[in-house]
Amino acid sequence: MPPRVRLSADEAERLPALLEAVQARRSEFPAEADAATQASWIRDQYSTESPLTLNLVTLLLFEHGVHRSVDQVSRDLAILREDTEHNEKE
């Protein structure tokens, strides 16, 4: 069962094209990577027109076989942001 998210009109409009793109990238997904790396990969691979929302990242992770809640994906992305900010300061 997909994660429970409430999509905005913009997210709902973007979703079909994103789901179609998943089929082309399924074999590239870093299934063995940690959660933050997987979320980052989704964000980087599918943010062609505009940045992905948390809801879209969560749904695309699900499409790649990763079952995480929106809250968990939010925490994963926060960790990624903290790591990026820390590395930029060094």
All heavy atoms as an XYZ file, in Angstrom:
718
protein
N       0.838     -1.175      0.000
C       0.000      0.000      0.000
C       0.889      1.247      0.000
O       1.802      1.350      0.812
C      -0.897     -0.016      1.232
C      -1.677      1.264      1.407
S      -2.794      1.190      2.803
C      -4.213      0.559      1.984
N       0.633      2.168     -0.916
C       1.445      3.396     -0.975
C       1.315      4.213      0.303
O       0.319      4.107      1.007
C       0.860      4.165     -2.160
C      -0.017      3.222     -2.874
C      -0.386      2.130     -1.933
N       2.313      5.031      0.590
C       2.223      5.888      1.775
C       1.052      6.856      1.632
O       0.668      7.228      0.527
C       3.558      6.636      1.789
C       4.124      6.468      0.436
C       3.515      5.257     -0.179
N       0.508      7.255      2.743
C      -0.612      8.186      2.721
C      -0.098      9.605      2.604
O       0.576     10.100      3.512
C      -1.445      8.039      3.984
C      -2.113      6.710      4.048
C      -2.939      6.588      5.272
N      -3.464      5.240      5.319
C      -4.476      4.873      6.045
N      -5.070      5.743      6.820
N      -4.891      3.628      6.021
N      -0.383     10.192      1.491
C      -0.013     11.590      1.266
C      -1.182     12.289      0.591
O      -1.954     11.666     -0.132
C       1.261     11.741      0.400
C       2.476     11.147      1.095
C       1.074     11.113     -0.967
N      -1.306     13.546      0.837
C      -2.330     14.357      0.180
C      -1.616     15.246     -0.819
O      -0.845     16.124     -0.444
C      -3.073     15.198      1.205
C      -4.216     15.971      0.578
C      -5.080     16.566      1.604
N      -5.725     15.459      2.324
C      -6.638     15.626      3.241
N      -7.017     16.827      3.569
N      -7.171     14.590      3.848
N      -1.857     14.993     -2.097
C      -1.167     15.728     -3.149
C      -1.883     17.031     -3.476
O      -3.107     17.075     -3.546
C      -1.082     14.881     -4.418
C      -0.282     13.588     -4.333
C      -0.339     12.873     -5.670
C       1.139     13.842     -3.919
N      -1.080     18.051     -3.710
C      -1.624     19.307     -4.218
C      -1.972     19.101     -5.690
O      -1.609     18.084     -6.295
C      -0.588     20.426     -4.080
O       0.492     20.192     -4.977
N      -2.647     20.063     -6.275
C      -2.989     19.966     -7.704
C      -1.724     19.872     -8.552
O      -1.661     19.098     -9.510
C      -3.839     21.160     -8.120
N      -0.703     20.650     -8.203
C       0.563     20.623     -8.952
C       1.238     19.261     -8.828
O       1.732     18.714     -9.815
C       1.493     21.733     -8.452
C       2.820     21.739     -9.178
O       2.815     21.858    -10.426
O       3.865     21.616     -8.501
N       1.263     18.711     -7.618
C       1.873     17.395     -7.418
C       1.127     16.325     -8.207
O       1.749     15.481     -8.854
C       1.865     17.031     -5.933
C       2.791     17.859     -5.087
C       2.559     17.650     -3.601
O       1.410     17.407     -3.192
O       3.547     17.746     -2.854
N      -0.190     16.374     -8.167
C      -1.002     15.394     -8.895
C      -0.779     15.497    -10.400
O      -0.758     14.480    -11.101
C      -2.475     15.589     -8.564
N      -0.566     16.703    -10.881
C      -0.312     16.904    -12.307
C       1.046     16.339    -12.715
O       1.196     15.775    -13.793
C      -0.369     18.394    -12.630
C      -0.234     18.712    -14.094
C      -0.368     20.198    -14.359
O      -1.294     20.816    -13.807
O       0.471     20.728    -15.100
N       2.031     16.475    -11.854
C       3.383     15.989    -12.147
C       3.531     14.478    -11.992
O       4.399     13.862    -12.624
C       4.400     16.667    -11.206
C       4.601     18.129    -11.471
C       5.588     18.731    -10.499
N       6.933     18.227    -10.738
C       7.949     18.427     -9.920
N       7.796     19.118     -8.812
N       9.142     17.937    -10.207
N       2.731     13.876    -11.143
C       2.923     12.479    -10.764
C       2.926     11.492    -11.937
O       3.819     10.633    -11.987
C       1.898     12.065     -9.707
C       2.092     10.685     -9.103
C       3.477     10.555     -8.452
C       0.995     10.401     -8.096
N       2.009     11.535    -12.887
C       2.039     10.527    -13.958
C       3.366     10.488    -14.734
O       3.889      9.398    -15.010
C       0.876     10.939    -14.871
C      -0.064     11.654    -13.952
C       0.826     12.395    -12.987
N       3.913     11.627    -15.063
C       5.194     11.650    -15.788
C       6.317     11.105    -14.915
O       7.208     10.397    -15.398
C       5.513     13.065    -16.256
N       6.280     11.419    -13.630
C       7.309     10.913    -12.715
C       7.216      9.395    -12.588
O       8.238      8.698    -12.604
C       7.174     11.571    -11.342
C       7.529     13.052    -11.288
C       7.083     13.662     -9.961
C       9.023     13.256    -11.495
N       6.005      8.875    -12.480
C       5.836      7.426    -12.381
C       6.306      6.728    -13.648
O       6.887      5.641    -13.583
C       4.375      7.086    -12.086
C       3.868      7.510    -10.714
C       2.388      7.199    -10.585
C       4.674      6.881     -9.599
N       6.078      7.344    -14.768
C       6.564      6.783    -16.029
C       8.095      6.762    -16.056
O       8.709      5.794    -16.527
C       6.023      7.610    -17.198
C       6.284      6.986    -18.534
C       5.619      7.769    -19.647
O       4.425      8.071    -19.529
O       6.330      8.061    -20.637
N       8.717      7.800    -15.530
C      10.181      7.875    -15.508
C      10.790      6.816    -14.597
O      11.923      6.376    -14.817
C      10.623      9.269    -15.075
N      10.051      6.405    -13.573
C      10.556      5.370    -12.659
C      10.906      4.109    -13.436
O      11.924      3.461    -13.166
C       9.523      5.065    -11.548
C       9.879      3.785    -10.806
C       9.431      6.231    -10.578
N      10.091      3.746    -14.402
C      10.337      2.527    -15.165
C      11.694      2.560    -15.860
O      12.393      1.553    -15.917
C       9.219      2.308    -16.194
C       7.848      2.148    -15.573
C       7.801      1.094    -14.480
O       8.346      0.004    -14.630
N       7.149      1.416    -13.373
N      12.087      3.726    -16.347
C      13.365      3.855    -17.050
C      14.556      3.851    -16.101
O      15.671      3.525    -16.507
C      13.368      5.143    -17.874
N      14.336      4.201    -14.846
C      15.449      4.328    -13.897
C      15.463      3.256    -12.817
O      16.294      3.303    -11.910
C      15.392      5.709    -13.242
C      15.643      6.814    -14.233
C      15.857      8.108    -13.512
N      16.355      9.086    -14.434
C      15.758     10.243    -14.674
N      14.657     10.562    -14.054
N      16.282     11.081    -15.536
N      14.560      2.329    -12.891
C      14.431      1.328    -11.822
C      15.756      0.620    -11.522
O      16.124      0.435    -10.370
C      13.363      0.310    -12.205
C      12.975     -0.573    -11.058
C      11.759     -1.414    -11.344
N      10.539     -0.665    -11.609
C       9.769     -0.103    -10.682
N      10.119     -0.169     -9.422
N       8.650      0.520    -11.015
N      16.500      0.233    -12.542
C      17.745     -0.517    -12.323
C      18.865      0.360    -11.771
O      19.841     -0.159    -11.235
C      18.197     -1.186    -13.623
O      18.548     -0.205    -14.581
N      18.750      1.665    -11.877
C      19.778      2.586    -11.388
C      19.638      2.903     -9.901
O      20.571      3.414     -9.285
C      19.710      3.902    -12.162
C      19.891      3.773    -13.646
C      19.545      5.061    -14.371
O      19.582      6.148    -13.741
O      19.230      4.989    -15.563
N      18.480      2.622     -9.329
C      18.199      3.011     -7.950
C      19.185      2.353     -6.983
O      19.406      1.142     -7.042
C      16.765      2.625     -7.574
C      16.386      3.029     -6.186
C      16.186      4.361     -5.876
C      16.243      2.084     -5.192
C      15.832      4.740     -4.594
C      15.886      2.449     -3.904
C      15.686      3.783     -3.607
N      19.768      3.142     -6.062
C      20.739      2.584     -5.101
C      20.052      1.860     -3.944
O      19.983      2.352     -2.820
C      21.492      3.838     -4.625
C      20.477      4.936     -4.719
C      19.645      4.592     -5.931
N      19.548      0.672     -4.221
C      18.755     -0.081     -3.244
C      19.530     -0.416     -1.970
O      18.931     -0.528     -0.897
C      18.231     -1.355     -3.886
N      20.822     -0.569     -2.067
C      21.628     -0.949     -0.907
C      22.136      0.248     -0.115
O      22.762      0.083      0.936
C      22.820     -1.810     -1.349
C      22.423     -3.066     -2.099
C      21.525     -3.991     -1.283
O      21.755     -4.146     -0.065
O      20.571     -4.533     -1.872
N      21.868      1.450     -0.580
C      22.358      2.665      0.085
C      21.517      2.976      1.326
O      20.423      2.448      1.508
C      22.315      3.837     -0.884
N      22.049      3.881      2.168
C      21.299      4.294      3.349
C      20.112      5.170      2.933
O      20.009      5.622      1.797
C      22.209      5.035      4.336
C      22.786      6.302      3.739
O      22.043      7.306      3.652
O      23.968      6.281      3.342
N      19.218      5.393      3.871
C      17.959      6.094      3.588
C      18.169      7.504      3.044
O      17.497      7.916      2.098
C      17.101      6.142      4.850
N      19.092      8.249      3.629
C      19.331      9.620      3.171
C      19.873      9.637      1.747
O      19.481     10.477      0.939
C      20.288     10.339      4.125
N      20.740      8.702      1.423
C      21.288      8.619      0.070
C      20.205      8.272     -0.934
O      20.159      8.838     -2.024
C      22.428      7.585      0.017
O      23.460      7.996      0.926
C      23.008      7.449     -1.382
N      19.325      7.364     -0.567
C      18.231      7.010     -1.466
C      17.314      8.218     -1.717
O      16.937      8.476     -2.860
C      17.414      5.861     -0.889
C      18.148      4.549     -0.919
C      17.371      3.438     -0.263
O      16.465      3.662      0.547
N      17.714      2.201     -0.608
N      16.961      8.938     -0.664
C      16.095     10.113     -0.826
C      16.786     11.172     -1.672
O      16.160     11.805     -2.529
C      15.713     10.673      0.546
N      18.073     11.343     -1.459
C      18.842     12.304     -2.249
C      18.870     11.900     -3.719
O      18.722     12.741     -4.606
C      20.270     12.397     -1.706
O      21.063     13.199     -2.529
N      19.058     10.621     -3.977
C      19.082     10.129     -5.351
C      17.754     10.415     -6.042
O      17.727     10.890     -7.171
C      19.390      8.633     -5.363
C      19.566      8.070     -6.730
C      20.727      8.001     -7.446
C      18.561      7.500     -7.575
N      20.494      7.423     -8.668
C      19.178      7.106     -8.778
C      17.195      7.280     -7.417
C      18.477      6.508     -9.819
C      16.490      6.684     -8.463
C      17.132      6.310     -9.644
N      16.659     10.121     -5.361
C      15.331     10.402     -5.920
C      15.212     11.880     -6.239
O      14.804     12.265     -7.345
C      14.220      9.979     -4.936
C      14.162      8.465     -4.786
C      12.869     10.567     -5.331
C      13.605      7.713     -5.969
N      15.567     12.714     -5.299
C      15.462     14.167     -5.498
C      16.304     14.617     -6.680
O      15.848     15.389     -7.522
C      15.901     14.880     -4.215
C      15.608     16.358     -4.214
C      16.223     17.032     -3.039
N      17.660     16.770     -3.084
C      18.470     16.865     -2.068
N      18.029     17.207     -0.894
N      19.755     16.621     -2.196
N      17.512     14.113     -6.783
C      18.415     14.521     -7.863
C      17.983     13.986     -9.230
O      18.089     14.690    -10.228
C      19.847     14.066     -7.573
C      20.452     14.751     -6.367
O      19.919     15.791     -5.923
O      21.457     14.236     -5.850
N      17.494     12.770     -9.279
C      17.146     12.142    -10.555
C      15.836     12.639    -11.148
O      15.682     12.667    -12.359
C      17.066     10.621    -10.396
C      18.385      9.976    -10.100
C      19.395     10.182    -11.221
O      19.100      9.943    -12.386
N      20.570     10.631    -10.863
N      14.901     13.019    -10.311
C      13.566     13.336    -10.794
C      13.202     14.816    -10.707
O      12.091     15.191    -11.057
C      12.522     12.511    -10.046
C      12.660     11.030    -10.295
C      13.270     10.203     -9.367
C      12.196     10.466    -11.468
C      13.404      8.840     -9.590
C      12.320      9.104    -11.716
C      12.924      8.305    -10.768
O      13.058      6.958    -11.004
N      14.105     15.650    -10.264
C      13.829     17.091    -10.149
C      14.243     17.820    -11.418
O      15.093     18.699    -11.391
C      14.567     17.688     -8.946
O      14.076     17.166     -7.751
N      13.655     17.473    -12.535
C      14.052     18.094    -13.794
C      13.380     19.444    -14.006
O      14.033     20.411    -14.364
C      13.729     17.171    -14.982
O      12.351     16.843    -14.933
C      14.570     15.919    -14.934
N      12.089     19.529    -13.811
C      11.361     20.779    -14.031
C      11.448     21.704    -12.831
O      11.722     22.886    -12.964
C       9.894     20.480    -14.324
C       9.682     19.649    -15.562
C       8.243     19.190    -15.684
O       7.382     19.719    -14.964
O       8.003     18.308    -16.509
N      11.178     21.177    -11.685
C      11.234     21.940    -10.443
C      11.518     20.958     -9.309
O      11.351     19.750     -9.480
C       9.922     22.693    -10.214
O       8.852     21.795    -10.105
N      11.945     21.467     -8.167
C      12.270     20.551     -7.062
C      11.080     19.676     -6.681
O       9.928     20.089     -6.787
C      12.630     21.501     -5.917
C      12.996     22.782     -6.569
C      12.167     22.867     -7.825
N      11.375     18.488     -6.240
C      10.332     17.585     -5.784
C       9.888     17.954     -4.382
O      10.705     18.336     -3.542
C      10.837     16.143     -5.755
C      11.135     15.475     -7.078
C      11.663     14.069     -6.826
C       9.906     15.427     -7.958
N       8.629     17.796     -4.129
C       8.104     17.987     -2.785
C       8.373     16.733     -1.966
O       8.678     15.660     -2.515
C       6.593     18.250     -2.830
O       5.960     17.075     -3.366
C       6.260     19.486     -3.654
N       8.215     16.848     -0.674
C       8.379     15.708      0.218
C       7.412     14.586     -0.159
O       7.784     13.411     -0.184
C       8.152     16.155      1.666
C       8.241     15.103      2.741
C       9.613     14.452      2.746
C       7.932     15.724      4.092
N       6.176     14.943     -0.485
C       5.191     13.929     -0.881
C       5.640     13.173     -2.121
O       5.525     11.942     -2.177
C       3.836     14.579     -1.156
C       3.153     15.051      0.099
O       3.421     14.578      1.187
N       2.255     16.005     -0.057
N       6.146     13.878     -3.109
C       6.583     13.213     -4.340
C       7.815     12.349     -4.104
O       7.908     11.247     -4.642
C       6.826     14.242     -5.445
C       5.564     14.914     -5.989
C       5.932     16.012     -6.986
C       4.621     13.905     -6.613
N       8.752     12.820     -3.297
C       9.930     11.997     -2.968
C       9.469     10.696     -2.309
O       9.924      9.606     -2.655
C      10.922     12.756     -2.063
C      12.014     11.822     -1.549
C      11.545     13.923     -2.802
N       8.542     10.807     -1.370
C       8.043      9.631     -0.658
C       7.373      8.652     -1.610
O       7.626      7.439     -1.552
C       7.055     10.068      0.444
O       7.707     10.982      1.328
C       6.549      8.874      1.236
N       6.531      9.148     -2.502
C       5.861      8.270     -3.462
C       6.841      7.622     -4.432
O       6.700      6.442     -4.774
C       4.790      9.045     -4.224
C       3.543      9.395     -3.419
C       2.644     10.322     -4.221
C       2.801      8.143     -2.991
N       7.845      8.369     -4.873
C       8.825      7.792     -5.795
C       9.695      6.751     -5.102
O      10.067      5.742     -5.711
C       9.659      8.893     -6.438
C       8.880      9.786     -7.407
C       9.741     10.945     -7.874
C       8.342      8.997     -8.576
N      10.015      6.969     -3.845
C      10.730      5.937     -3.091
C       9.891      4.667     -3.052
O      10.406      3.561     -3.265
C      11.030      6.417     -1.665
C      12.234      7.331     -1.519
C      12.228      7.996     -0.155
C      13.530      6.571     -1.729
N       8.604      4.817     -2.789
C       7.704      3.668     -2.757
C       7.722      2.936     -4.100
O       7.770      1.703     -4.144
C       6.281      4.117     -2.411
C       5.299      2.992     -2.441
C       5.184      2.117     -1.375
C       4.487      2.797     -3.546
C       4.291      1.067     -1.409
C       3.584      1.746     -3.591
C       3.481      0.882     -2.517
N       7.700      3.684     -5.177
C       7.717      3.074     -6.508
C       9.013      2.310     -6.757
O       9.041      1.375     -7.552
C       7.513      4.130     -7.592
C       6.110      4.669     -7.647
C       5.072      3.599     -7.950
O       5.300      2.776     -8.870
O       4.025      3.577     -7.274
N      10.078      2.679     -6.066
C      11.356      1.966     -6.181
C      11.473      0.858     -5.138
O      12.544      0.277     -4.966
C      12.525      2.946     -6.063
C      12.815      3.682     -7.330
N      13.440      3.093     -8.406
C      12.551      4.952     -7.709
C      13.562      3.963     -9.390
N      13.031      5.106     -8.990
N      10.377      0.598     -4.419
C      10.363     -0.519     -3.477
C      10.736     -0.173     -2.059
O      10.923     -1.069     -1.238
N      10.847      1.099     -1.743
C      11.219      1.529     -0.398
C       9.966      2.023      0.312
O       9.318      2.966     -0.149
C      12.280      2.656     -0.447
C      12.597      3.152      0.942
C      13.533      2.153     -1.149
N       9.627      1.403      1.410
C       8.407      1.736      2.136
C       8.750      2.563      3.368
O       9.148      2.014      4.392
C       7.665      0.460      2.528
C       7.318     -0.364      1.338
N       6.128     -0.247      0.684
C       8.039     -1.294      0.645
C       6.100     -1.073     -0.346
N       7.247     -1.723     -0.395
N       8.616      3.877      3.223
C       8.876      4.805      4.331
C       7.731      5.797      4.422
O       7.143      6.178      3.417
C      10.177      5.573      4.101
C      11.398      4.723      4.220
C      12.661      5.564      4.364
N      13.798      4.673      4.258
C      14.545      4.528      3.167
N      14.324      5.256      2.112
N      15.537      3.678      3.154
N       7.489      6.257      5.625
C       6.456      7.266      5.822
C       6.988      8.633      5.402
O       8.204      8.839      5.282
C       6.043      7.324      7.298
O       7.115      7.841      8.071
N       6.074      9.555      5.205
C       6.462     10.928      4.881
C       7.341     11.489      5.997
O       8.337     12.166      5.733
C       5.209     11.813      4.658
C       5.588     13.268      4.515
C       4.437     11.340      3.455
N       6.992     11.191      7.245
C       7.783     11.688      8.378
C       9.206     11.157      8.337
O      10.163     11.892      8.601
C       7.128     11.318      9.704
C       5.810     12.031      9.937
O       5.592     13.110      9.333
O       4.992     11.512     10.716
N       9.364      9.873      8.005
C      10.712      9.291      7.936
C      11.511      9.907      6.798
O      12.690     10.232      6.956
C      10.651      7.771      7.767
C      12.019      7.125      7.722
C      12.819      7.349      8.993
O      12.310      7.090     10.074
N      14.036      7.830      8.874
N      10.895     10.095      5.652
C      11.597     10.712      4.528
C      11.992     12.136      4.881
O      13.091     12.577      4.553
C      10.738     10.654      3.242
C      11.404     11.418      2.108
C      10.495      9.210      2.836
N      11.134     12.836      5.596
C      11.457     14.196      6.046
C      12.699     14.182      6.940
O      13.603     15.007      6.792
C      10.269     14.797      6.794
O      10.574     16.075      7.270
N      12.747     13.225      7.858
C      13.931     13.108      8.732
C      15.176     12.746      7.926
O      16.264     13.286      8.173
C      13.681     12.078      9.830
C      12.717     12.555     10.894
C      12.649     11.611     12.088
N      12.078     10.321     11.780
C      10.781     10.029     11.812
N       9.909     10.957     12.125
N      10.356      8.815     11.542
N      15.037     11.867      6.948
C      16.178     11.484      6.103
C      16.734     12.689      5.348
O      17.951     12.883      5.277
C      15.773     10.406      5.094
C      15.351      9.108      5.752
O      15.708      8.872      6.922
O      14.639      8.327      5.090
N      15.839     13.492      4.799
C      16.279     14.682      4.057
C      16.883     15.727      4.990
O      17.809     16.432      4.609
C      15.121     15.264      3.245
C      14.695     14.404      2.048
C      13.425     14.965      1.426
C      15.797     14.295      1.016
N      16.386     15.808      6.214
C      16.959     16.739      7.189
C      18.389     16.327      7.527
O      19.283     17.180      7.629
C      16.101     16.790      8.444
N      18.620     15.039      7.678
C      19.972     14.537      7.930
C      20.882     14.893      6.765
O      22.010     15.347      6.954
C      19.949     13.009      8.166
C      19.292     12.696      9.502
C      21.352     12.415      8.085
C      18.965     11.225      9.696
N      20.381     14.710      5.578
C      21.152     15.036      4.381
C      21.499     16.523      4.346
O      22.633     16.894      4.059
C      20.369     14.631      3.139
C      21.064     14.821      1.813
C      22.288     13.933      1.717
C      20.108     14.529      0.681
N      20.539     17.390      4.648
C      20.796     18.835      4.683
C      21.853     19.182      5.721
O      22.749     19.974      5.467
C      19.510     19.610      4.987
C      18.657     19.874      3.785
C      17.554     20.855      4.083
N      16.667     20.435      5.148
C      15.630     19.627      5.003
N      15.344     19.133      3.830
N      14.879     19.303      6.029
N      21.739     18.578      6.903
C      22.718     18.828      7.973
C      24.120     18.398      7.523
O      25.084     19.119      7.750
C      22.324     18.094      9.243
C      21.114     18.668      9.931
C      20.638     17.802     11.090
O      21.369     16.874     11.500
O      19.519     18.061     11.562
N      24.221     17.227      6.914
C      25.515     16.742      6.437
C      26.089     17.684      5.364
O      27.285     17.970      5.373
C      25.399     15.341      5.861
C      25.161     14.273      6.918
O      25.312     14.593      8.127
O      24.813     13.143      6.538
N      25.234     18.146      4.465
C      25.682     19.050      3.406
C      26.172     20.369      3.995
O      27.226     20.867      3.616
C      24.537     19.297      2.406
O      24.153     18.046      1.852
C      24.972     20.229      1.285
N      25.407     20.926      4.918
C      25.801     22.180      5.554
C      27.095     22.014      6.327
O      27.969     22.880      6.296
C      24.691     22.674      6.480
C      23.480     23.170      5.737
C      22.296     23.474      6.644
O      22.432     23.327      7.882
O      21.242     23.847      6.106
N      27.255     20.894      7.009
C      28.482     20.629      7.781
C      29.681     20.543      6.839
O      30.742     21.095      7.123
C      28.329     19.331      8.581
C      29.557     18.953      9.338
N      29.966     19.626     10.465
C      30.476     17.983      9.112
C      31.087     19.087     10.903
N      31.410     18.081     10.101
N      29.519     19.849      5.734
C      30.628     19.707      4.769
C      30.992     21.017      4.108
O      32.153     21.253      3.782
C      30.280     18.654      3.718
C      30.262     17.250      4.287
O      30.876     16.978      5.307
N      29.529     16.374      3.639
N      30.000     21.888      3.892
C      30.279     23.179      3.277
C      31.064     24.091      4.216
O      31.824     24.943      3.768
C      28.964     23.862      2.867
C      28.317     23.208      1.667
C      26.962     23.786      1.338
O      26.442     24.625      2.117
O      26.398     23.401      0.309
N      30.906     23.916      5.513
C      31.608     24.744      6.503
C      33.061     24.336      6.647
O      33.887     25.116      7.056
C      30.914     24.655      7.859
C      29.583     25.346      7.881
C      28.921     25.222      9.220
C      27.547     25.884      9.206
N      26.865     25.735     10.499
N      33.359     23.101      6.296
C      34.746     22.602      6.465
C      35.669     23.080      5.389
O      35.503     23.524      4.391
C      34.735     21.071      6.500
C      34.115     20.540      7.753
C      34.174     19.040      7.820
O      34.424     18.353      6.803
O      33.963     18.517      8.909
